């Protein structure tokens, strides 16, 4: 009798073991995707809500990374950087530019998308002030800022690419008007409309979208690339520089070659000026070709 009872107990335990093991086996690390309102990459409101380039990319990545539980978290740039710097968080940002400073705490993927570099946005009514510093529509930014009293609006803690960042570092602090918050670029454009800020540093596809959202006319604005800056710069996915972050990037690097060749250029091109779309799509075919 005792032997039979012991056998029943053993059989019961064997039956329970798989059930007890399931919760542990099913536990996944939670990956936090950091996004901010950054058209045309992420769009939080309006008729184009959820139709940005990264809005469309994230579901494709998440679907192919079932080993994680995924959460999308809205942050501003400063908060996003703060979270990436925390080694105890498992976070990834899909819209990062590589910089030496960020490389100290972020593990970067291979380049994901070539985008048009930033430049100066001015209202055409004030274009004459820039004329002495323009060559082939490109602006001599150091010359302009050192010989005029104009102030340049920038988003605090945002990178505009290593080349423009280096120029901005060399400018006196008094020449820059730094803005914080989720709607920093939009707020600067409103200040520009009111005549309180003459120039804004920005990316034309983003500014173009914001001007239209604010009911402005694109014909009232002019965009000038910065002389000496490459036409294109490249976005990356950047994750916490931890074991989890490096593991995630290793998987992302397997997914990006197909996405950046077949999917992402078309998603980005639709946000460009119509006359630039075909040129961009053609040039994008060369971005990631091996030499």
QUIHU-V937369 format. One record per backbone hydrogen bond with DSSP energy under -0.5 kcal/mol. NH is the residue of the N-H (numbers start at 1). CO is the residue of the C=O. If there is no record, write none. Layout:
nh: [NH NH]
co: [CO CO]
This chain:
nh: [5 6 7 8 9 10 11 12 13 14 15 16 17 18 19 20 21 22 23 24 25 26 27 27 29 31 31 32 32 33 33 34 34 35 35 38 38 41 42 49 50 51 53 54 55 56 57 58 59 60 60 61 62 63 64 65 68 69 71 73 73 75 80 81 82 83 84 85 86 86 87 89 91 92 93 94 96 96 98 103 104 105 106 107 108 109 112 113 115 117 119 120 121 122 122 123 124 126 127 129 130 131 133 134 135 138 139 140 141 144 145 146 147 148 152 153 153 154 156 156 158 165 166 167 168 169 170 170 171 171 175 176 177 178 179 184 187 188 189 190 191 192 193 194 195 196 197 199 200 201 202 202 204 206 207 208 209 210 211 212 213 214 215 216 218 220 221 222 224 226 227 229 233 235 236 238 238 239 240 241 242 246 247 248 249 250 251 252 253 254 254 255 255 256 257 259 260 261 262 263 264 267 268 269 270 271 272 276 277 277 278 280 281 282 283 284 285 285 286 287 289]
co: [1 2 3 4 5 6 7 8 9 10 11 12 13 14 15 16 17 18 19 20 21 22 23 24 67 29 69 30 90 31 71 32 92 33 73 36 42 38 38 46 43 48 40 41 41 52 53 54 55 56 57 57 58 59 60 62 65 29 31 33 71 35 76 77 78 79 80 81 82 83 85 86 89 32 238 34 93 236 234 99 101 102 102 239 106 237 235 235 233 231 202 224 200 120 222 198 220 123 124 126 127 127 130 131 138 135 225 133 139 140 141 142 143 144 175 151 199 177 154 179 155 161 162 163 164 165 166 167 167 168 172 173 152 176 154 181 183 184 185 186 187 188 189 190 192 191 191 151 121 153 119 200 202 203 203 204 205 206 207 208 209 210 212 211 216 217 218 122 120 118 139 226 115 113 96 93 236 107 91 105 240 242 243 244 245 246 247 248 249 250 251 251 252 252 253 255 256 257 258 259 259 263 264 265 266 268 269 273 273 274 274 276 277 278 279 280 281 282 283 284 286]
